[in-house]
C-alpha cells in the first residue's frame, strides 16, 4: 500500500510552508531517510526526508507552491502501485504492462512517463525482465533526446550537491547512461575551487542591488522569517510580563576541570548547556509551556539554542537533552547548530522546545543582557561573556573567570523566587561538577 508523504509542522504555530524544490521526481527509487524536497517555513528552509522506502509514485504539489501543514504532497510505494488514475488516464492503455503496441511490455510508471512525454514505448529498448521497458529506460530516452532534461543523479548525490550549493546541470556526468556520481561532484568542486575567488569578485561587481535606494536611504525587504520573528517576539513582549533575575558565577574551577577531560573536549558553553538541563530537572516549573491559557510541565528537557544567522535568529532544539551526559549534550547541540548554519535543518529541529538558551558570550563586550521569552515557553536563559573579573575570596582580591547568567520568566505563571531558585540550583550543579 502506498505511503502518504505529509507536509510536517516545521515550527510552532506554522500553518503552511512553501515547496522550494523537489529533489526527486515520479519514478525515482528512494530509501527511508533520503531528502526528497526542500521546504520554506516561517522560520527557515528545511530538508524533508522520506518516511518510506520505495518508488515515488506521484508529486501532488509543484515547486514554489504554498501547502497547508498536514497535506499529502506525494506518495511512495512499489513500482506496480497506482495511487489514483491521472486526469489523462482515460486515453492510456488499460493494461498495466502494455502500451499502444501490445507486443511491448511496459511497467506502469514507465507507461505513465512515456504518455506524459508523448513517447511511443515501442521505440525504447527495454532493460527489464523479458525486455520490459522500465522507468529508467524512458528517462534515458528523454536524456538522449533532450540535452536540457533534468540531470540524472541518485538522491544522495542531489543532497550532497545542494549542501555544497552546486547546480547539477553544470556537472559533467561519467556514470552509466549519463548519471552524475559523487566522484563527478567532487571533481567539479575541485575545479570550481580554483576559479572561485575570481568568480566571486566578478559577481560582486556585476550584480546590482535588489533593494530600492533613494536619497541615501536604502529599503531592506524583510524576509518571511524576519517578519515571523518580529511578530512572535512582539507578541511575547506584549502578552508575557517579563521578570528578570541575574547572577554571576565563578567558572575558574570548571575551566580547570574541563581541561582534564579527553578530546573532543567540551567548552564552557557546552558545560552551561549541560548544567542548565540538570538544573531544569530539579526546577521543572521552568521546563514548561503556556499555551492558550493552559500551563504544561514537560518531563523531558527539549533544549532550544538560539543561533544567529545573517537572515535572522533560529532556535533549533536538542530533543531529550536530559538523556545525555556532558559529551552527549555537546555532540547533539553542535550537530544541530551546524545544520542550522549550513541551512540543512529538518522539520523536527525547529519545534517542541521547552526552554531556550541565548548566548552572546562570543562578543566580549556583552557582560550581561536580558532575552525575550520564546513562546510558548515560560523562561529563557541569557548568557553573557566569560572574562576575568575581580573576585573577593577570603578577604582578598583575585582575578577569576566569571560569567553572568540572566533568566527571564513569564510572570503570568512564574514567580521571581522560582527564577532565583534556578540560579541557586545551577550553582549547586556547578559546584558538583568541579568537585
N, C-alpha and C positions, 0 to 999 in steps of 0.2 A: 504494500500500500504506500502511495506517495506521501512524503513528509512535507507539511506546510512550513515554509520559511517565513517567520513572523518578524515584522519590524519591532525591535525591542524598545523599551523605555531607556533612552540614553541619558537620563538625568532626572532629578526631582522636578516634578511639575512640567515635564516636557510633554506636549500634546502631539507634536508631529516632528518629522525630520525630512530632510531633502536627500534624495539619492544623487550623490555626486558622480559616482562612476560604478559601473558593473565591471568586475574583473573576470567574469565568466559569461558564457552565452549558452542558449539551449543546445543540448547535446554534449556539453563538456562533462567529463568524468571528474568527480571531486571526492575528497575524503573529509570526514568529520574534522573540523578544526581549520580547514582551508579558508582563507579570506576570500569572500565572493563579491563583496561590494564595499564601497566607502560611503558613509552617510554623514550628513551635517546636521547636528542637533543645535539647540540654542547655546550649547556650551563649547563644542569643539567638533572637529572631524574625527570619526571613529571608524575602525575597521569592523565589518560584520563578518563573523565566522559562520560556516555551515554547521548545523546541528546534526547532519546526517551524511552518510556516505552513499554515493550513487551517481546517477545522471541528472543533470539539470534539465528538467522536463519543459519548463517554461519560465518566463520572466513577465510578471504582471504589470510592472511599472517601469517606464523608460527613465533614462538619466535626466537629471535636472527637474525632478518632479517631487512636490511635497506630498508625503504619505502620512496618514494618521498612525499613531502608535497602536500596535496590535493588529494592523492589517497584514494579510498574507501577501507577500511580494514575489514569491517564487515557489516552485515545487521541485523536490528532489526524490527520485525513485529509481526503479530499474528500467533498463532500456526498452522493455516491452510494455511499459505502462503508458497510458494516456490519461491525463487528468480530466480533460473535458474537450469536446470537439471544438476546434477553432472555427471562427466565423466562415472561413472559406472551405471548410472540410467537406461541404456537400459536393464540391466538384472533384474531390480527391477520391482515389480508388478506395473501395470498401475493405479490401483485403489488407491486413497489416503487413503482409510480406510480398505484395506485388504492386507494381505501378501500372502505367498505361500499357506497358508491354508485359503480358502475363508470363513470359519466359524469363523475366528478370526478378531475382529475389532481392528485396529491399527491406531494411529494418524500418520500423515505424518512424524513428527520429530522422533517418536519412531521407525517407519519403517526404516527410513534412518539410525538411530543409530544402530538398530539391524542388518541391512545389512552390515554396516561398520565393525561390530564385528563378522559377520558370525553367527548370533544367529537366531534360529527359533522362531518367536514371539509366536507361539502356545504353546511353553513351558513356557511362562511367564504369571503369573496371572495378569489380568488387574484390575486396581483400578478406571478406568474412568467410565463414564455413560454406562450402559449395558455391563459392563465388558471390556470396551475398554482399550487396552494397551497404556499407556502414556509414554512419555519420562522418567518420574520419575521411572516408573516400570522397564524400561530397565536399567537405571542407578543402581537401587537397585540390579537387577540381576547381573550386572557386578561387583558391590561391593562385593557381596557374593562369586562370582566365582573367583575373583582375589583380594587377600588381598592387592596388591600393586596398586590398582586403585587410582585415584585422590580422596582425601578426600572430602566428601560431606559437603558443607557449603554454607550459603547464602552469597551474595556479601558483605553485611555489616560485616559479620564475617571475610571474607577474607581480607577486608580493615583493620579491627582492627588488624588482625594478621600481616599484612605487616607493619603497623605503629609500631608495637611492635617488629618487626624482628623475628617473630615466624614461624617455619615451621609447617604447619597444620598436616603434616604426623606424627609429634611427639605428637599430642594432642589426648587424649582418648575421643572418642565421647560418649555422653549419650543420644542424641536426637533420634527421631524416625528414624528407618531404618539406623542407624549409622551416622546420621548427627551431625556435630560439632556445638555446640551452643556457644553463648557469655559466658555463665556460664562455659562451658568447657575450654574456652580460659583463663578466669580469674583464674580458678583453676590451670591450667598449669603454668601461670605466678607466682602465689603464691608459687607453689612448686619449680619452677626454681629459684626464688629469693633466696631461702635458700642455693642453691648449686652454685650459680653464681660466687662468689669470687674464690672458689677452681677451678672451670672450667676455668675461665679466666686465672688463674695462670698457669694451666696445658697447656692451648692453647698457651700462650705466650712462654712457654719453648719448646713446641714441633714443632711449626710452623717455618719452615725455611724461611729466607728472599727470596723474589721473585725477587730481583734485583741482578744484577751481580756485584761482588766485586773483585777488583784486586789491589794488592799493596796499600792497604789503601784507595783506591778510589772506591766509590760506585756510580754506574749509576742509576739515578732515572728516570724511564719512565714517560713521560709526558702524562697525561690523555687527552682524546679528548677535554674536557672542557678547560684544561690548555692551550692546543695548540690554541684553538679558542680565548681565552683571549689574548694570546701573539700576534696572528695575528691581531686582531682588534685594540688593543692598539698601536701596532707598526704602523699600517696604520693610526690611528688617529694622532699620533705624527708626522708622515711624511706628511700627507695631510693637516692637520689643523695647521696653525701657531698660537700657543697658546700665550695668553696675560693674565697677572695675576694682580689682584688688591686685596690688603689685608686691613682689618680694624679690630680694637679692640673695643669690645662692653662691656660696664658695665652692668652686669646682676644681680647686687645685689638686686635692687628693684624687678626685675622679680622673683627672688627666693622667696622673701617675699610674693609676690602676689600668686605664685603657692602654697605656704604653706597654704594659706587661702582657697583653693579650696577643695571641697569634694572629698572623695575617690570614685573610684580609682583616685589618684591624678597624673596629668601629671608631667613629669620630664622636665628638661631643654632641653633634646634632642627632646622631643615631641613639646615643645614650638618653638624650632628653625625650625622644620619641618612646623609647622603651620604658623609661621611668613614668612617663605620662600614662601609658597603658596600665602599668602596675598600679598607679595611683587611682585611676578610674575604676579598677576592680574593687577598691576599698571605698570609693566615693561614687557609687553607681548613680546617685541623683544627678550627676553631671553627664553621665553617659546616656543621654535621653534626647527625645524629640518631642516637640509640642506642635500638634497638628490638628487644625480645626477644633480647637478648644479641648483637646484630649492630650494628656501627658503620658508618654510611653518611656519606660526604662528598658534598656536593652541588656541582655545577658552577655553578649559578645561585644567587644570593642571594635568597631569598624572605623579605623583612624583615617581621617581625611587630612591631606597635607597640601597646603597652599603652594602652588608652583607658578611663578611668574613667567609669562611668555610675552613676546612682542605684541601679540594681539589681545592680551588680557590675562586675567588670573584664573587658573583652574585649580580644583581641589580633588585630585584623584584619591582613591580610597584603598587602604590596605585592609582587606577583609579579614575578620577574625584575628586581629593583631594580638589578642590575648593568648593565642595558641603558641606563640613563638618566644624563644629566648632572645637575648640581645642580638646575636648574629643573625637570627631568623628575621627579626624586625628590620635589621639593617639591609638584608638582601631583598626583602619584599618591598620596602619603601624605595630603595634605589632603583629597583626594576620598574616600578610604576612611575617614578619621576622621569626615568629615561624614556619610557613610552610617551609620556606627556610632552617632553621637549622634542621628541622626534616625530610627533604627530602620528603615533601608532596606537592610539587608545582603543580600547574595546568597550562596548556598551556598559558592562558592569563596573568599569573603572571609575565612573563618574556618579554613581548612585549609591544610596544606602549608608552614607557616612553618619556616624553618631556623635563624633567630636572632631574638632579641627585644630591643627597646629599651624600658625602662621609665623614664619621665621624670617626676620630681616637682619639676622646676625651677620650675614655676609657683608653688610655695609657697616664698617667700624664706627661711623658717626652716630648710628642709631643705638643709643643706650637702652631705651625702652619706648614702647608705644602701645596704643590700645587698638584692638581689632574689632571690626563689626561682625556680629554673630552670623554664621552661615545657616539660614533657616532650612529645615525646621529644627535644627539643633538648638540646644539651650545654653551652650557655652563654647568659648573658643580661647585658646592659649596663644598669647603673643610672646615671641622670644626675641630679645634684643642681642646686641653684640657681646660676645665674650671678650673681656680685656682685663689687663692688670689694673687693680684699683687698691687704694689703701684700706686695710682691714685691721681692726684692733683685736689682738689676741693676747690675753693675759696682761693687759695694760700697755702693750707695746704695738707700734705700727709695723705692719708687714704688707708687702706687695703680693697680692694674691689674685689669681684669675677668678673673676666672678661674672655672673650673668643675671640679668633682670628678667623675670617672668611676670607677665600681666595677664590675668584671666578675666574675661568678660562674661557676665551672666545675664540671662533674661530674667529681669526682676519680677516678671509675672509669675514665674514658677520656681525661681531660685533666689534664696536669700544671701546676703553678703557673708554671713557666717559660714555657709556651705562653700563659698569660694575660698574663704580663709582656711577652712579645713583642707581643701585641696592642696594649698601651698604647704600646709603643715605635714600632710602625709607625703607629699613629694619630697620634703626634706628628710623624712624618715627613710624613704626608699633610697635616696641619695646616700645617706649615712650607711645603710645596709650594704650598698654596692661597694663602698670604699673600705669596708672592714676586711 
